[in-house]
């Protein structure tokens, strides 16, 4: 086998089928599910018999490493359920794997096109993320302080792909805020376990500077209401992360 896909899920019945459909071409599909209470597992089993349930460990990287340990292919592509691999990206990935480049590089980072309310937000592009890894060349971080979703490459260089991965962010503000709440808790917990604390600057200034960066520097202002909402939510995510970290420290 040449390439496996690892997908981690939790209550993703609306997203999991389109995601897995976009990678049917892979040699192996692996789903690591955190005991979903909806139809995620049943839907996933229509695409692959390699569906495993594993209790949520508190870090994305730890859960992805479960799938990495199961994968038998030379290369492993990691996805979230709200992501889609286009035909052009499939061609670029397979072209890379079957070229001499695959002997030179140990991992790959892929740009993401983030869609918000059905609109591609150029202010969030390219949003590179490490998602392709050669078996035995690295793993996802499981230690506090290095990022709750960081791919660590032990040996070899990282190839930068040109074709984007499509990221279909939450369809409603309520869904988006729910995801921000979940992710900010993971990030705050990761920083807390690393012994870090949140200052007034982190809580009050960092969210503001993130808004300025997204809305003005990266020209979210040119993308109408979706661009403004995206900048506000990015700022809010930063605020929640540090506010929750402060709360953790002061509730001890």
N, C-alpha and C positions, 0 to 999 in steps of 0.2 A: 504494500500500500504506500501511496505517495503522500496523500494529505488527509488529515482528519479535521473535523470541525467540532469544537466544544462549545456548547451553549448552556449557560446557567439560567435557571428560571425560578420564579415564584409567582403563581397566579397570573400567568401570561396567556390566557386562552385566546385573547383577541390578537395577539402578536405572533405567537409561536409558529402557526402554520405558514404564513407568508415568509417568515425568516427561514425556516427549514426548507421551504420550497425553493428559495433563492440559492441554496447550496446543495441541492440534490445531486449535483455533479461530483461532490466529494466522495472519496473512497470509504469514509467512515463518518457517521453522524453520532455524536455522543451528547446526551442531555443529562445534566446534573440538576435535579429539581429539589427545592427546599420544602418538600411536603406541601405542595399546592393544594388548596381546598376547592379549586374550580376544575375545569376540564383540561388543564395544561398537559397532564401526564397522558391522558387518553388520546389527545390530539397528537402528541409527540410520537406515540407508539404507532401511528399510521405512517410515519416516515422512517422510523428506526426501531430496532429491538434493543438498542443500547440506551435505555432510559433508566437512570439510577436515582434513587432518593437519598439525599444526604442532608442531615440537619444543618441549618445555616450556622456557619462558624463565626460570624461577626465581621469577616473581611472578604471582599470580592476575590482577592488574590488567592486566599486559602481554598475557596470553593473551586476556582478555576484550576488549581493544582490537582484537585481530585480528578478532574477530567483529563488533565495532562498525564497523570499516572496511568490512566486506563487506555489512552490512545496508543495505537500500534504503528501509525504511519511515521514516515520520516519527518514530515512537517505538520504543525498543528495551527489551525486558525481559530481564534477565540472570538465569539460574538455575544452580543446582548440580544434579547428577543425583539427589541424595537429597531434593529438594524437589518439592512438588506444588502446583499452582494449583487451588484448589477452584472450583466453579461460582460461589459467592458472590464470591470474589475476582475471577474473570474478569468478572463483571457490574460490579463496582466499577471495575475498570481500564478497561473499555470505556466505561462511563458517564462516567468522568473524561475520557477522550480525546475523546469526542464532545460535551463540554460546554464552555462558555466558560472553565472553569478551565484547560483545556489551553493557552489563550492567555496565561494569567497565570503558570503554573508551567513550570519547565524540567526538573524531575525529581521522582521520588517515592520515599519510603521506606515500607517495608512491615513490619508486625510479623510475627514468626515464632513459631509454636507448635512448640516443640522436643519431640519424642517420644523417650523413653528407656526401653528395655525395654517398648515398647508403651504407655507411660503419658505423657500430656501433663504436662510439668513446669511448673506455674504459677510456680515460683520463677525460671524463666528467661525469663518473659514480661514485656514485649512484644518485647525483643530486636530493635529496629528496624534495618533494613538498607536502604541505598539500592540499588534494583534497576531502577528505571524511569528512562529518560533520553531527552530529546528530542534527535534527531540534530543535531549542531553546537553543542549547549549545554554540552558537557563531555566528560569521558573518565575512565578509571580511572587511578589514580596508577601511575607507573612509576619514580618517584624514591625512593631510600631516605630514610627519616625521616618519611614521611607516611602510613605504613601500607601493608602489602602487599596490601590488598584494599579500598582507599578510592576511592569515586567522587568526583571533583572536578568541581564545577559551575562553569563559567566565567561564566555569566550566568543570571539568573533565580532564582526561589525554589524551595524544595523542598516538595512537597505531602506530607502525612502521611495515608496510607491507614488505614482502620479494620479491614478484613477481613484476617485473618492468612494468611500463606503457611505451608503445612505442611512442617516439616523433620523427616524421619524419620532420626534419628541412628542410628549403627551398631547392629546387632542384638546383638552380643556384646561382652564386655569386651575381647577380643583385637582385634576390629575397631576398637573405640573407641580403644584404646591405640595402634594402628597409625596412626590418623588424627591423634592428638595428637602423635605422634612426627614425622609429616610436617609438620603445621602449625607446630609449635614450631621446627622447622628453618628453615622459611620466614621466620618472625618474627625469629628470632635473626640470620639472614643479612641481613635487611632492616635491622635495627638496626646490625649490624656495618658494613655498607656506608655507613651514615649517620654513622659515626664514634662511635657510642655504646658504652658499656661497662656491665658489670653490677657492682653493689656488693654487699656482704654483705646490706644491707637488701633489695635486689631479690631475692636468692636465698632468704633466710631468712624475711623478714617479709612480703613481698608475697603469697606463696602462702597464708600463714596468714590474712591479712586478707581475701583473696578467699574462703577457706573460710567465715569468719565472715559475710561479706556474703551469700553464697548460702544457707548453711544456717540462719542465724538471722535476719538482717535481711530477706531475701526469703522466709523461711519454708519453706526446703527441708526443715526438720525435720518439717513437717506432711505430707510426702509419702512417708513410710516409707523403706524401703531404697533405692528408686530415687533419692529426693531426697538421701540421704546419699552414695550413690555418685557422683551428679552433682556434688555439692559437692567431694568428694575429687578427682575427675578434673579439675574446673576448677582446683583448687589445684595439682594435679600439672602441668597444662598450663603454668601460670604459672611453676612451678619449672623445668621443662625449658627453657622459652624463655630465661630468664635464665642458667641453668646452661650452656646451649649457647653463649650469647653470651660468658660468662666463659671457656669453653673455647677459643672462637675467638681471643679476645684473648691468652690465655696459651700458645697453641700456635704463635704467630708466631715 
